[in-house]
Amino acid sequence: MQARARHQRPRTREDYERGLPDYHDPTGGFGGAAPAYSALTLRIVLASLAVVLCVGGAILFAWFDMWWGTVFLAIVAAGSAVDLGWVIHRKRRGEPG
């Protein structure tokens, strides 16, 4: 019951600075597991790497006139760029990780 009451009050900046336990873990707390915290820095590194590799691959496919590869990798790069922007927004908002 206390966990439910805790989630009903509005969150403050201090809540985000401490971290939100089980933020994206629907099974958090089962079996005595410790609360999970988000790994935002890892997601930033991986999304940045995906953007760089996909843009490089799209340029390479375009060089060899393979339009299907260029379009596919451009779409994946755009999706990774959106994810990167959202994760950076969350990190700047104060969430640890």
CORRAKA-V931026 format. One record per residue. N is the residue number from 1. RES is the residue in three letters. SS is DSSP state (@ for helix, = for strand, . for the rest). Layout:
[[N | RES | SS] [N | RES | SS]]
//
This chain:
[[1 | MET | .] [2 | GLN | @] [3 | ALA | @] [4 | ARG | @] [5 | ALA | @] [6 | ARG | @] [7 | HIS | @] [8 | GLN | @] [9 | ARG | .] [10 | PRO | .] [11 | ARG | .] [12 | THR | .] [13 | ARG | @] [14 | GLU | @] [15 | ASP | @] [16 | TYR | @] [17 | GLU | @] [18 | ARG | @] [19 | GLY | .] [20 | LEU | .] [21 | PRO | .] [22 | ASP | .] [23 | TYR | .] [24 | HIS | .] [25 | ASP | .] [26 | PRO | .] [27 | THR | .] [28 | GLY | .] [29 | GLY | .] [30 | PHE | @] [31 | GLY | @] [32 | GLY | @] [33 | ALA | .] [34 | ALA | .] [35 | PRO | .] [36 | ALA | .] [37 | TYR | .] [38 | SER | .] [39 | ALA | .] [40 | LEU | @] [41 | THR | @] [42 | LEU | @] [43 | ARG | @] [44 | ILE | @] [45 | VAL | @] [46 | LEU | @] [47 | ALA | @] [48 | SER | @] [49 | LEU | @] [50 | ALA | @] [51 | VAL | @] [52 | VAL | @] [53 | LEU | @] [54 | CYS | @] [55 | VAL | @] [56 | GLY | @] [57 | GLY | @] [58 | ALA | @] [59 | ILE | @] [60 | LEU | @] [61 | PHE | @] [62 | ALA | @] [63 | TRP | @] [64 | PHE | .] [65 | ASP | .] [66 | MET | .] [67 | TRP | @] [68 | TRP | @] [69 | GLY | @] [70 | THR | @] [71 | VAL | @] [72 | PHE | @] [73 | LEU | @] [74 | ALA | @] [75 | ILE | @] [76 | VAL | @] [77 | ALA | @] [78 | ALA | @] [79 | GLY | @] [80 | SER | @] [81 | ALA | @] [82 | VAL | @] [83 | ASP | @] [84 | LEU | @] [85 | GLY | @] [86 | TRP | @] [87 | VAL | @] [88 | ILE | @] [89 | HIS | @] [90 | ARG | @] [91 | LYS | @] [92 | ARG | @] [93 | ARG | @] [94 | GLY | .] [95 | GLU | .] [96 | PRO | .] [97 | GLY | .]]
//
